[in-house]
Amino acid sequence: MNNYIFGYGSLICADSRARTGITGNAIPATVKGIKRGWYVSVPQAMHTAVGAVQDDISECNGVIFPVDTENLAKFDEREQGYGRIALETSRITAEHQLPDHAIVWTYVGHQTRSPSSEYPITQSYLDVILKGCFSWDEAFAIEFIKTTSHWGNLINDRSAPRYPRAIESDTHYHLHDAFLMQHLPDCIQQRKNI
């Protein structure tokens, strides 16, 4: 497999990736020249998702995983509202060296809108991302928080998730809320229940 995907949002979570297609093992990575933020309005779910824009002075953590051509098409279908672009491998720092002929793709949003009351950040989506981050370690989760912009308008939709690939168990909620209270206190204190 020469195709790889750099996932920086819900694709960090192995469970979420598995709901779309078959991939190889993921490895943590950081990409220079990518700025992540809550940018992408998702009309089907009425929420805002993380997106990325090219920005030479920024960097973004995530995971890189191999996919074959058939499964790459499945991820293209999943990532509606995004465009797939190739990343320069010289901008990637990964836990293991990638093969010489690796093509690393990522998905960038077609828009850069901030979260709003109409398109909030949903806790069900954020829980999936945090579950993925914590599957590595807390430092990975902290890096996600620090390198993501446009935090605000968070709603607690856990009882009726808007995100279609939401976590089906509440075992992570206490950990996630405590983590957010420590690292994003204003955001979680203003979180609205629906």
C-alpha positions, 0 to 999 in steps of 0.5 A: 500500500503506497497510499496513506491518510493523515487523520487529525480529527475523528480519524484519530479514533480507531473505532471511527476509522473502522466504521468506514473502511479497512486500514493498516495500523496507525502511527502518531504524526505531526505535520508542519504547514497545517492549521486545524480548527473548528471550521467545517459546517456539517448540514446533515448533522447540524454541527461543526467539525474540525477542518484544516487549512494550509498555513506555513507557520502552524503544525498539527498532530494526528495519525497516519495509516495505510489504505488501499485504493478501494478503502481510500475511495470509502474515506473520500465518500466519508469526508464530504465537505472536504477535499483530499490533498497530498502532503509533502512527506518532508513536512511529516514527523512520524513515529516510524519512517514512511516508505520511500514511495508513500503518498500521504493524503489529508482532507481539508475543508472547503470552508472556514466558518466558526462554530455557531449556535446553529452549527455548534461543536457537538460533544458526541463528535468531540468525544470520538476525537478525545477517545482517539487522542487518549488511545495514545496518551494525555500529551497527545490529547493536550497537543490536540487542544493546543493546536486547534483553534475556534473553540466555542459553542459547545453543546452536550448532545450525548443523550441524542448524538448528532454525530453519526459515529458517536461512542456508544458507551459512557465510560469515557465521559467522566475522563473527557469532562475532567480533561476539558475542565482542566484544559478548556475551562471556559468552553466546558463551563459554557457548554449547553445541554440539549 
